[in-house]
Amino acid sequence: MVSLPDVQSSNDQIAELPAGLVAVFVGATNGIGEATLKEFARSAKSPRAYFVGRSQEAGNRITAECRQLNPEGEYLFIKADLSLIRNVDEVCREIKSKEKAINLLFLSCGSARYGFDTPEGLHIMLATQYYARIRFTMNLLPQLKAATAVRRVVSVLAGGHEGPIDENDFQAKKMNILSLRGHVVSMTDMAFESLAAQAPEVSFINDYPGAVKTGLHREAEGFLMWLLVLVMAIIGPLIHIPIKESGERHLFFATSAKYPARLGDDASGVPLVDGVEVASGIDGEVGSGVYSVHWSGAHSGEKVVRLLDSLRGQAMVRKVWEHTVGEFERITAEAEVR
């Protein structure tokens, strides 16, 4: 576990990184994304942050609050519905037209809706939790590779809760909600391995935030989702991690040299504070570039390493990547026909 004082000590050193760090926060108009964006604004020297969400009102509010935290930064809100891949592509084109290098891609978009498809034929829950996140990463990978000081992708999902992948139901359209989490978390790990092979100078984190009170419950649909919301309403106050602490811990994930890329020590982020060591990756090797992380900063453990190794033995890295790219090609082809 990384203690909160160690997290805060590391974050205090972010200002010593070069000025002008560029970050993209996807799904940052509430909850963990918003909290982490604000910690980034507070901590970095003359930062530039793009943040994407659906609410213009929230975007205006957060922009004003970030300017109060650090008037030397730039905070640029982009309104978009990220359940549609065509919107993801439009947002990325806008960002890429302005930025040659991006230090941080922070992904926390999601939906509690379940059991129906988007107009593009993607299961609504995975559209934001998986496909949009991977599409952002694919689109912005050249800018991430071009950055200095730190090059990192953080996906706030459920690292440590990996499970079997059903290759006959990648979109989880037939899967019960209880099996879906492990399926999509493992799919994210497999996709990150493919992306890391393309960009070994970039590091990738799939983290579990723990119990944090966010606005995700507002979109809950279906009996099981509402049941989960009810359970969390009852026990949540006993186990919730304060939202500010969650923001601090996620900024640590995004900037600390504890989670380096497999290659590129020149951009590992904030040097390790005393007592904090380089993390093991999802292959069990120290500093291997792709990490599954508990909310406390700890590695997800040997059980996860063994499970993912078994999935690799089933050629799941290749199968997940081919499925994912195939869906993107289908969607873009259909958009061109229209």
C-alpha positions as CSV (number, residue, x, y, z in Angstrom):
1,M,0.0,0.0,0.0
2,V,1.1,3.6,-0.7
3,S,0.2,5.8,2.2
4,L,-1.7,9.0,1.7
5,P,1.2,11.1,3.0
6,D,3.5,9.4,0.5
7,V,0.9,10.1,-2.3
8,Q,0.8,13.8,-1.2
9,S,4.6,14.0,-1.0
10,S,4.9,12.8,-4.5
11,N,2.1,15.1,-5.8
12,D,3.9,18.0,-4.2
13,Q,6.8,17.4,-6.6
14,I,4.7,17.6,-9.7
15,A,5.4,21.3,-9.9
16,E,9.1,20.4,-10.4
17,L,8.3,18.7,-13.7
18,P,8.6,20.9,-16.8
19,A,5.9,23.6,-17.1
20,G,3.1,23.1,-19.6
21,L,2.1,19.5,-19.0
22,V,-0.8,18.6,-21.2
23,A,-3.6,16.3,-20.0
24,V,-6.8,14.9,-21.4
25,F,-9.5,13.9,-19.0
26,V,-12.3,11.9,-20.5
27,G,-15.5,11.9,-18.3
28,A,-14.5,14.6,-15.9
29,T,-17.6,16.6,-15.2
30,N,-18.2,14.7,-11.9
31,G,-16.7,12.2,-9.5
32,I,-13.2,10.8,-9.8
33,G,-12.4,12.5,-13.1
34,E,-13.4,15.9,-11.8
35,A,-11.5,15.4,-8.6
36,T,-8.3,14.3,-10.4
37,L,-8.5,17.1,-12.9
38,K,-8.7,19.6,-10.0
39,E,-5.7,18.0,-8.3
40,F,-3.8,18.2,-11.6
41,A,-4.7,21.9,-11.9
42,R,-3.6,22.5,-8.3
43,S,-0.3,20.7,-8.6
44,A,1.1,21.2,-12.1
45,K,3.0,24.3,-13.3
46,S,1.1,26.1,-16.0
47,P,-0.8,23.0,-17.1
48,R,-3.1,22.7,-20.0
49,A,-6.1,20.3,-19.5
50,Y,-8.8,19.3,-21.9
51,F,-11.8,17.7,-20.2
52,V,-14.7,16.0,-21.9
53,G,-18.2,15.4,-20.7
54,R,-21.9,15.9,-21.5
55,S,-22.8,18.8,-19.3
56,Q,-22.0,22.3,-20.5
57,E,-23.1,23.7,-17.1
58,A,-20.7,21.4,-15.3
59,G,-18.0,22.2,-17.8
60,N,-18.4,25.9,-17.1
61,R,-18.4,25.4,-13.4
62,I,-15.3,23.2,-13.3
63,T,-13.4,25.6,-15.7
64,A,-14.0,28.4,-13.3
65,E,-13.0,26.3,-10.3
66,C,-9.8,25.2,-11.9
67,R,-8.9,28.8,-12.8
68,Q,-9.2,29.7,-9.2
69,L,-7.0,26.8,-8.2
70,N,-4.3,27.7,-10.7
71,P,-4.8,30.9,-12.8
72,E,-1.7,30.1,-14.8
73,G,-3.3,27.0,-16.3
74,E,-5.6,26.5,-19.3
75,Y,-8.7,24.4,-18.9
76,L,-10.7,23.6,-22.1
77,F,-14.0,21.8,-21.9
78,I,-15.3,19.8,-24.8
79,K,-19.0,18.7,-24.8
80,A,-19.6,15.3,-26.2
81,D,-21.6,12.1,-25.8
82,L,-18.9,9.5,-25.6
83,S,-21.1,6.5,-26.1
84,L,-20.7,7.1,-29.8
85,I,-17.4,6.3,-31.4
86,R,-17.9,9.0,-34.1
87,N,-18.0,11.6,-31.3
88,V,-14.9,10.2,-29.8
89,D,-13.1,10.6,-33.1
90,E,-14.4,14.2,-33.5
91,V,-13.1,15.1,-30.0
92,C,-9.7,13.5,-30.8
93,R,-9.4,15.4,-34.1
94,E,-10.0,18.7,-32.2
95,I,-7.4,17.9,-29.6
96,K,-4.9,16.6,-32.2
97,S,-5.3,19.8,-34.2
98,K,-4.0,21.8,-31.2
99,E,-1.5,19.4,-29.5
100,K,1.6,17.7,-30.8
101,A,2.3,16.0,-27.4
102,I,0.1,14.8,-24.6
103,N,1.5,13.7,-21.2
104,L,-1.6,12.2,-19.6
105,L,-4.8,10.5,-20.9
106,F,-7.1,10.0,-18.0
107,L,-10.2,7.8,-18.7
108,S,-13.1,7.6,-16.3
109,C,-16.1,7.8,-18.6
110,G,-18.8,5.3,-17.9
111,S,-22.5,4.4,-17.7
112,A,-24.7,2.4,-15.4
113,R,-27.1,1.7,-18.2
114,Y,-27.2,-1.9,-19.3
115,G,-28.9,-4.3,-21.7
116,F,-29.4,-2.2,-24.9
117,D,-27.3,-1.0,-27.8
118,T,-26.1,2.4,-28.9
119,P,-27.1,3.6,-32.5
120,E,-23.7,2.3,-33.6
121,G,-24.5,-1.2,-32.4
122,L,-22.3,-1.3,-29.2
123,H,-23.6,-2.5,-25.9
124,I,-24.2,0.8,-24.0
125,M,-22.3,-0.1,-20.9
126,L,-19.2,-1.3,-22.8
127,A,-19.5,1.6,-25.3
128,T,-18.1,4.0,-22.6
129,Q,-16.3,1.7,-20.2
130,Y,-14.3,-0.1,-22.9
131,Y,-14.7,0.9,-26.6
132,A,-14.6,4.7,-26.1
133,R,-11.6,4.5,-23.8
134,I,-9.6,2.3,-26.2
135,R,-10.6,4.5,-29.1
136,F,-9.3,7.6,-27.3
137,T,-6.0,5.8,-26.6
138,M,-5.6,4.6,-30.1
139,N,-6.3,8.0,-31.6
140,L,-4.0,9.9,-29.2
141,L,-1.2,7.4,-29.0
142,P,1.1,9.4,-31.4
143,Q,0.8,12.5,-29.1
144,L,1.4,10.4,-26.0
145,K,4.6,8.9,-27.6
146,A,5.8,12.4,-28.4
147,A,5.6,13.7,-24.9
148,T,8.4,14.3,-22.4
149,A,8.5,14.2,-18.6
150,V,5.6,11.7,-18.3
151,R,3.7,9.6,-20.8
152,R,0.7,7.7,-19.3
153,V,-2.8,6.4,-19.7
154,V,-5.0,5.7,-16.7
155,S,-8.3,3.9,-16.9
156,V,-10.4,4.0,-13.8
157,L,-12.3,0.7,-13.9
158,A,-11.7,-2.2,-11.6
159,G,-8.1,-3.4,-11.7
160,G,-7.7,-6.5,-9.5
161,H,-11.2,-7.7,-10.3
162,E,-10.2,-9.4,-13.6
163,G,-12.2,-12.4,-14.7
164,P,-12.7,-14.8,-17.7
165,I,-13.3,-13.4,-21.1
166,D,-16.1,-14.8,-23.2
167,E,-14.8,-14.7,-26.8
168,N,-18.3,-15.6,-28.0
169,D,-19.8,-12.5,-26.4
170,F,-17.1,-9.8,-26.3
171,Q,-19.7,-7.1,-26.1
172,A,-21.3,-8.8,-23.1
173,K,-24.8,-8.5,-24.7
174,K,-25.8,-11.9,-23.3
175,M,-23.8,-11.7,-20.1
176,N,-25.3,-11.2,-16.6
177,I,-24.2,-8.0,-14.9
178,L,-22.2,-10.0,-12.2
179,S,-19.9,-11.6,-14.8
180,L,-19.6,-8.4,-16.9
181,R,-17.1,-6.6,-14.6
182,G,-14.4,-9.3,-14.7
183,H,-14.9,-9.7,-18.5
184,V,-14.4,-6.0,-19.3
185,V,-11.5,-5.5,-16.9
186,S,-9.6,-8.4,-18.5
187,M,-10.5,-7.1,-22.0
188,T,-9.0,-3.7,-21.0
189,D,-5.8,-5.4,-19.8
190,M,-5.5,-7.3,-23.0
191,A,-6.1,-4.2,-25.1
192,F,-3.5,-2.3,-23.1
193,E,-1.0,-5.0,-23.8
194,S,-1.6,-4.6,-27.5
195,L,-1.2,-0.8,-27.2
196,A,1.9,-1.1,-25.1
197,A,3.5,-3.3,-27.8
198,Q,2.9,-0.4,-30.2
199,A,4.1,2.2,-27.7
200,P,6.5,0.7,-25.2
201,E,7.5,4.3,-24.1
202,V,4.0,4.8,-22.7
203,S,2.7,3.3,-19.5
204,F,-0.8,2.0,-18.9
205,I,-2.8,1.7,-15.7
206,N,-6.1,-0.1,-15.1
207,D,-7.0,0.8,-11.6
208,Y,-9.8,0.0,-9.1
209,P,-10.8,3.3,-7.3
210,G,-12.4,1.6,-4.4
211,A,-15.8,2.8,-3.0
212,V,-16.1,6.4,-4.1
213,K,-19.3,8.4,-4.2
214,T,-19.8,9.5,-7.8
215,G,-22.7,10.5,-10.0
216,L,-22.8,7.2,-11.9
217,H,-25.9,5.9,-10.0
218,R,-28.0,8.6,-11.7
219,E,-28.1,6.5,-14.9
220,A,-28.7,3.1,-13.3
221,E,-31.2,0.9,-15.2
222,G,-32.4,-2.6,-14.5
223,F,-33.2,-4.4,-11.3
224,L,-29.6,-5.6,-10.6
225,M,-28.1,-2.2,-11.2
226,W,-30.7,-0.5,-8.9
227,L,-30.0,-3.2,-6.3
228,L,-26.3,-2.4,-6.4
229,V,-27.1,1.3,-6.0
230,L,-29.4,0.5,-3.0
231,V,-26.7,-1.6,-1.3
232,M,-24.1,1.1,-1.8
233,A,-26.5,3.7,-0.5
234,I,-26.7,1.7,2.7
235,I,-23.1,0.6,3.2
236,G,-21.4,3.3,1.2
237,P,-21.0,5.9,4.1
238,L,-19.1,3.2,6.1
239,I,-16.6,2.5,3.3
240,H,-16.4,5.5,1.0
241,I,-13.0,6.9,0.2
242,P,-13.2,10.7,0.4
243,I,-13.4,12.2,-3.1
244,K,-10.4,14.5,-2.5
245,E,-8.3,11.5,-1.5
246,S,-9.4,9.6,-4.6
247,G,-8.3,12.6,-6.7
248,E,-5.0,12.7,-5.0
249,R,-4.4,9.0,-5.4
250,H,-5.3,9.0,-9.0
251,L,-3.0,12.0,-9.7
252,F,-0.3,9.8,-8.1
253,F,-1.1,7.0,-10.5
254,A,-0.9,9.5,-13.3
255,T,2.4,11.0,-12.5
256,S,4.6,8.8,-10.2
257,A,7.6,6.9,-11.4
258,K,6.2,3.9,-9.5
259,Y,4.4,3.0,-12.8
260,P,7.0,3.5,-15.5
261,A,6.7,2.5,-19.2
262,R,8.6,-0.6,-20.3
263,L,10.9,1.7,-22.3
264,G,11.7,5.4,-21.8
265,D,13.0,6.2,-18.4
266,D,13.3,9.8,-19.4
267,A,9.6,10.2,-19.0
268,S,8.7,8.2,-15.9
269,G,7.2,11.2,-14.0
270,V,7.9,12.3,-10.5
271,P,10.9,10.4,-8.9
272,L,10.0,7.8,-6.3
273,V,9.6,9.1,-2.8
274,D,11.4,7.2,0.0
275,G,9.9,3.9,0.8
276,V,7.9,3.6,-2.5
277,E,9.1,1.0,-5.1
278,V,8.5,0.5,-8.7
279,A,5.3,-1.6,-9.3
280,S,5.0,-5.0,-10.9
281,G,3.1,-5.1,-14.1
282,I,0.2,-7.5,-15.1
283,D,2.8,-10.0,-16.3
284,G,4.4,-10.1,-12.8
285,E,7.6,-8.3,-13.9
286,V,8.7,-5.2,-12.2
287,G,8.3,-2.1,-14.3
288,S,6.9,-3.9,-17.4
289,G,4.6,-1.0,-18.4
290,V,1.0,-2.2,-18.0
291,Y,-0.4,-2.2,-14.5
292,S,-3.5,-3.5,-12.7
293,V,-3.7,-1.5,-9.5
294,H,-5.7,-1.6,-6.3
295,W,-7.1,1.8,-5.0
296,S,-4.2,1.8,-2.4
297,G,-1.6,1.7,-5.2
298,A,-0.7,-1.9,-4.6
299,H,-0.3,-4.5,-7.3
300,S,-3.4,-6.6,-7.9
301,G,-1.6,-9.8,-6.9
302,E,-0.5,-13.2,-8.2
303,K,-4.1,-14.5,-8.7
304,V,-4.5,-11.8,-11.4
305,V,-1.1,-12.5,-12.9
306,R,-2.0,-16.2,-13.3
307,L,-5.5,-15.5,-14.7
308,L,-4.0,-13.1,-17.4
309,D,-1.3,-15.6,-18.2
310,S,-4.0,-18.1,-18.8
311,L,-5.8,-15.7,-21.1
312,R,-2.6,-15.1,-23.0
313,G,-2.3,-18.8,-23.5
314,Q,-5.7,-18.7,-25.2
315,A,-4.3,-16.0,-27.6
316,M,-6.7,-13.5,-26.0
317,V,-4.5,-10.5,-26.5
318,R,-4.8,-11.0,-30.3
319,K,-8.4,-12.0,-30.2
320,V,-9.5,-9.0,-28.1
321,W,-7.5,-6.6,-30.3
322,E,-8.9,-8.0,-33.5
323,H,-12.4,-7.8,-32.2
324,T,-11.9,-4.2,-31.0
325,V,-10.4,-3.0,-34.2
326,G,-13.0,-4.8,-36.2
327,E,-15.8,-3.0,-34.4
328,F,-14.2,0.4,-35.0
329,E,-13.7,-0.5,-38.7
330,R,-17.4,-1.5,-38.9
331,I,-18.6,1.7,-37.3
332,T,-16.5,4.0,-39.4
333,A,-17.4,2.1,-42.6
334,E,-21.1,2.4,-41.7
335,A,-20.7,6.2,-41.0
336,E,-19.1,6.7,-44.4
337,V,-22.0,5.0,-46.1
338,R,-24.4,7.3,-44.4
